[in-house]
Amino acid sequence: MLTATEAYLALNLLPNIGPIRVRRLLGHFHTPQAILAAPAGELLLVPGIGEEMAAHIADWENRIDLPEEKCRLSDHGIELLTLDDPRYPAALRQIHDPPFLLYMKGTLLPADEAAVAVVGSRRMTHYGREQARKFSFQLARAGFTIVSGLARGIDTAAHEAALAAGGRTIAVLGSGIGNVYPPENQALADRVSQSGAVLSEFPVLYVPDKQSFPLRNRIVAGMSSGLLVVEAPARSGSLITANQALEQGRTVFAIPGPIDRPSSEGCHRLIQQGATLVCSADDVIDELGLEINTLPLDFTNSEVKPDALPGLEARTTSESAPPPLRTVELSELERRLLVELDLGDTTIDRLAEVTGVPAGRVGASLLQLEMKRLVKQLPGKYFSKAG
């Protein structure tokens, strides 16, 4: 006899069934086990269930390999969340078409209900990258969970900055968790799962397609109190996500850019249509009605220390002036990188070669040095000491 979660897993493995059809089926049959046990003739009584889908559901045991998918879950350390699970994100549960099943690697916490989605172009400019990192870093330090889609560009910058701040971040995939896309972000996905969660509504090895990314984006928006569009051209998936956020009753924020840059046209259009123009993380925090540092933040696994970042200090709730900043604290690797950069501009790969440290760790340290305003990134993925 299947459990409810196993029955939902079986339904999710069937093609094209989707959360709305499952909701209709549940309205008729009441439990997922009853759906799978129903004959095709009775399934046809449910609106939206045609003959082909009814045949697939009635013959589900011959059309999917449920034991194999359960083995994949175990191999990849993935848990399943149904709508009835108390860990299921409360905000996501309230949207029109919440996933009836979420695959999760990592942990969701009640504090993740204070979340901001950060989205933008895959082909980000230097300006977009800097804004994504600055806003995400400061929001994460303030106690917000940063939600994004693990895509190239702005998404990647947002996740990396949240991790550098010692905060929490959640990645929502348009693929299966066992088939991370883009593949070069596998290491980043692993880090996210250790400081938050990686989520997907797709089977473990699902290959992404054009339909899966808009579906992913509704989850990104649905999990968040507000959605920040950092940089987006006129035709951008980020604008679709922004529209989904508005339909879900979320606040949409947009960062303005140079008026002659196509990369900022989408943000400017959103602002014209009523999105909140923001110039700093404080603008987002003020609009959402939460004070910095009212949420717990754990810096124990981060080299970034509170009060150690000039220009990124936390706002206090007191009317008095903030205390003087402490001296910037540097790790041994950060000091080594600064010594190498004294010799001239260079790349992550070159720094990894001369220091003997993996490129991923070098990149994370360079990000922290950027946040400390000691290093800056140049066009062509070169780095130099800040002047």
QUIKAHU-V238727 format. One record per helix or strand. SS is the DSSP state (H for helix, E for strand). FROM is the first residue (numbers start at 1). LEN is the number of residues. If there is no record, write none. Layout:
ss: {SS	SS}
from: {FROM	FROM}
len: {LEN	LEN}
//
This chain:
ss: {H	H	H	H	H	H	H	E	H	E	H	E	H	E	H	E	H	E	H	E	H	E	H	E	H	H	E	H	H	E	E}
from: {4	18	32	40	51	60	66	79	90	101	110	115	126	145	154	169	183	196	210	226	237	251	262	276	281	332	346	348	359	375	382}
len: {10	12	6	4	8	4	11	4	4	6	4	5	16	4	11	4	12	5	13	4	11	5	11	3	8	10	2	8	13	4	4}
//
